[in-house]
Amino acid sequence: MNRLNQTARLTAIILTIALMLVSNVYQSASAAMIATEKMLRAENTTASRAFLHQVVERQDVREALIAQGVDPREAHNRIDSLTDDEVDRVYGVIDDLEAGQGVIIFSMIIVGVIIATFLFFKLFPNVTDVFP
């Protein structure tokens, strides 16, 4: 009888420990309502990401990427790594962007700096004697 009590006690301790270990591994599920806006935004983001992939697949875009030294597969990987907000932002402005848009403004700034430098040295010849 004593032996039976010891075996039962040992079995109870082992089962208690096993039950405690197993119950801590699994977490309880929590359910919550998903807002319609969130679901629609997720669908829109998926569509926007698919559109960006289609843009990269166009032949002229692929050639431009290769000319710039960017592998089109790397461009696809970068699109996949964008967050949902970044995808939405790029999708929202992609039609408004122009290729080489800042080149003219940048060129005008460079020309303006060159003219300002020339005038500075012409008006203040004592600073340096660049243009004798």
N, C-alpha and C positions, 0 to 999 in steps of 0.2 A: 504494500500500500504506500509506503514511504517512497519507494522507487517510482511509482506511478505519479505521485504528487510532484516529485522533482522533474520528471519528464514533461508533465503537463505545464508546470511553471516555466521551464526552459522553452518549450514550444510556444507558449503565450508571449514570452519576452521576444523571441525571434520574430514571430508574426507581427507583434506590435511595432517593432523597429522597421520591418519590411513595409508595413502599411504606412508608417510615417514617411519613409523614404519615397515610396511610390506616390503618395498624395502630394508631396511637395514638388515633384517633377512636373505634374500637369497643372496648368493654371486654368482657372475658370474662365469660360468664354463670357465676353461682355458684348451685348448687342446694343446698338444705338441707331437712331434714325439717320438716314443719309439724306441730306437736302437735295432737292431737285437741281438747284443751281450748281452744286458740286458735281453731280453726275453729268449735267450738260457741259460744264466746263471741261471735264475729263474727256468727253466725246469731242469737243471742239479742239482741245489740245492734241488729241490723237489725229484728227483730220489735218490740223496745222502741221504737225510733224510729218505726216504722209506727203503733204504738199511740198514741204522743204526737201524731202527725199526726191520727189519728182523733179524739182528744179535742178537738183544736183545731177540727175540722170540726163538732163537735156544735153545734146551734143555740144552746143556752143558754150555752155557753162563748164562742161567737162574739159573742153579744150582750154578755156580760160584758167581753170584750176591747175591743169597740168603745166600751162605756161608760167604760172606763178610758183610752181614747184610743190603743189599740194596734191597728194594722192586722193582721188575721188573716194576711195574706201575710207580714208582717214576723215574726209568731210562727213561721210555717213556716220562714222563713229562719234564725231563731234556733235552732230545733230542729235544722236541718241543720248549723249551725255548732258544735253541742255536741260535745265529745269523747266517746268511747265510755264512759269512766268516768262522765262527767256524765250521760249518757243512762241508764246503769244505775242511778245514784244516784237520779235523779228518778223513774224507773220503779218503783224499790223503795219509795219513800215516797209516791207519788201517791195511793194509796188511803187512807193514814193522815192526809193533810192535810185540814184543815177550812178552809172559806172564812171569813176573818175571825177566825181562831183567836186571834190575839194582841190583839184589841180589848178583851176583858174584862180581861185582865191589865194592859194599858196603862191602861185607865180606872181600875182599882183603884190603880195606882201614882200616877196623877195626883191622885186623891182623897186618898191617903195623904200626899202631899207638901203638899197644901193644908192638911190637918188639922195636920200637923207644923209648918207655918209659922204657923198660927193659934195653936197652943199655945206655940210659941217666943216669939212676940210678947206673948202673954197672961202667960206666966210671967216674962218678963224685960222689964218695961215701960220700964226705963231705957235699953234699946238704942235703941228708937225709940218714939214715941208714936203708933202706928198706930191702936190701938183705945182711945180715951180713956174 
